[in-house]
Amino acid sequence: AILPAPGLSMDILNSGSVKLYWNIMDKSDPLIVSVPCTVPASLLFEDTDENDPPVFVDAYFVKDTILLTTNYNISSQGGLSQFRYILIPGGTPVARKAAGIDWNNYAEVRKYLNLQE
């Protein structure tokens, strides 16, 4: 997939950071994981079981764009498979309390940065 990412500048690519999260479920029952990730196929698809290969998702970043690769079709249907990203410019001072934040945990990052859903 190709996701537009306005604001993903050359400065961020060269000296900042991009955090990408995948909401596997829907808004009423979110399950958010940090990308890259691996999840059981049976968690996403009804016609699979625990013996099927897991779903792998990885991301590549270029100016204004996020490229996703995966081994299954995880396209969004009915609000499922939503991707969210946070752009962090380089040189941004980090407060001491941020040292305890798990940047792979979307709920912690959202709370720390006071982000709206």
C-alpha positions as CSV (number, residue, x, y, z in Angstrom):
1,A,0.0,0.0,0.0
2,I,1.0,3.6,-0.5
3,L,-0.1,6.0,2.2
4,P,0.1,9.7,1.7
5,A,2.0,11.3,4.6
6,P,2.0,15.1,4.2
7,G,4.7,16.6,6.4
8,L,7.1,13.7,6.1
9,S,9.9,15.9,5.0
10,M,13.5,15.3,4.0
11,D,14.5,16.9,7.4
12,I,12.4,14.3,9.3
13,L,13.8,11.5,7.1
14,N,17.3,12.6,7.6
15,S,17.3,13.6,11.3
16,G,13.9,12.9,12.8
17,S,11.7,9.8,13.5
18,V,8.5,8.3,12.2
19,K,6.3,6.1,14.4
20,L,3.7,4.0,12.6
21,Y,0.8,2.1,14.3
22,W,-1.8,-0.3,12.9
23,N,-5.3,-0.5,14.5
24,I,-6.1,-4.1,13.6
25,M,-9.7,-4.0,14.9
26,D,-12.3,-1.2,14.8
27,K,-12.7,1.9,16.8
28,S,-15.1,0.3,19.3
29,D,-12.6,-2.5,20.1
30,P,-9.2,-1.2,19.1
31,L,-6.1,-3.4,19.0
32,I,-3.2,-1.2,18.1
33,V,0.3,-2.5,17.3
34,S,3.5,-0.8,16.3
35,V,4.8,-1.4,12.8
36,P,6.8,-3.4,11.9
37,C,4.8,-6.3,13.4
38,T,3.8,-9.9,13.1
39,V,0.3,-11.0,14.1
40,P,-1.5,-14.4,13.9
41,A,-3.6,-14.6,10.7
42,S,-6.4,-16.1,12.7
43,L,-6.7,-12.8,14.6
44,L,-7.6,-11.0,11.3
45,F,-9.3,-13.5,9.1
46,E,-12.2,-15.9,9.8
47,D,-11.1,-18.5,7.2
48,T,-7.7,-19.2,8.8
49,D,-6.5,-21.0,11.8
50,E,-3.4,-21.1,14.1
51,N,-1.5,-23.2,11.5
52,D,-1.6,-20.5,8.8
53,P,1.5,-18.2,8.4
54,P,1.3,-15.0,10.5
55,V,0.7,-11.6,8.9
56,F,3.9,-9.6,8.5
57,V,3.7,-5.8,8.1
58,D,6.7,-3.5,7.4
59,A,7.0,0.1,6.4
60,Y,9.4,2.2,4.3
61,F,9.4,6.0,4.4
62,V,10.0,8.4,1.6
63,K,9.2,12.1,1.3
64,D,5.5,12.6,1.9
65,T,4.8,8.9,1.6
66,I,4.7,5.7,3.7
67,L,5.0,2.4,1.8
68,L,3.6,-0.7,3.4
69,T,4.5,-4.3,2.6
70,T,2.7,-7.3,3.8
71,N,2.2,-11.0,3.0
72,Y,-1.7,-10.8,3.2
73,N,-4.3,-8.4,1.8
74,I,-5.1,-6.2,4.8
75,S,-6.9,-3.4,3.0
76,S,-9.3,-1.4,5.1
77,Q,-12.9,-2.5,5.0
78,G,-15.5,-1.0,7.2
79,G,-13.0,0.9,9.3
80,L,-10.7,-2.0,9.9
81,S,-7.0,-1.9,9.3
82,Q,-6.4,1.8,10.1
83,F,-2.9,3.1,10.1
84,R,-1.7,6.1,12.1
85,Y,1.6,7.8,12.2
86,I,3.5,10.4,14.2
87,L,6.2,12.6,12.7
88,I,8.9,13.7,15.1
89,P,11.3,16.4,13.8
90,G,15.0,16.0,14.6
91,G,16.4,18.2,17.3
92,T,13.2,18.2,19.3
93,P,14.0,18.3,23.0
94,V,12.7,15.4,25.0
95,A,11.4,15.9,28.5
96,R,12.8,13.7,31.2
97,K,9.5,12.0,31.8
98,A,9.5,10.9,28.1
99,A,12.3,8.5,29.0
100,G,9.7,6.2,30.5
101,I,7.4,6.2,27.4
102,D,7.2,3.0,25.4
103,W,7.1,4.6,21.9
104,N,5.9,1.3,20.5
105,N,2.7,1.5,22.6
106,Y,0.2,3.8,20.9
107,A,-1.9,4.4,24.0
108,E,1.1,5.6,25.9
109,V,2.4,7.8,23.1
110,R,-1.1,9.2,22.5
111,K,-1.5,10.1,26.2
112,Y,2.0,11.6,26.5
113,L,1.6,13.8,23.4
114,N,-2.1,14.6,24.2
115,L,-3.3,13.4,20.8
116,Q,-7.0,13.2,19.9
117,E,-8.4,10.0,18.4
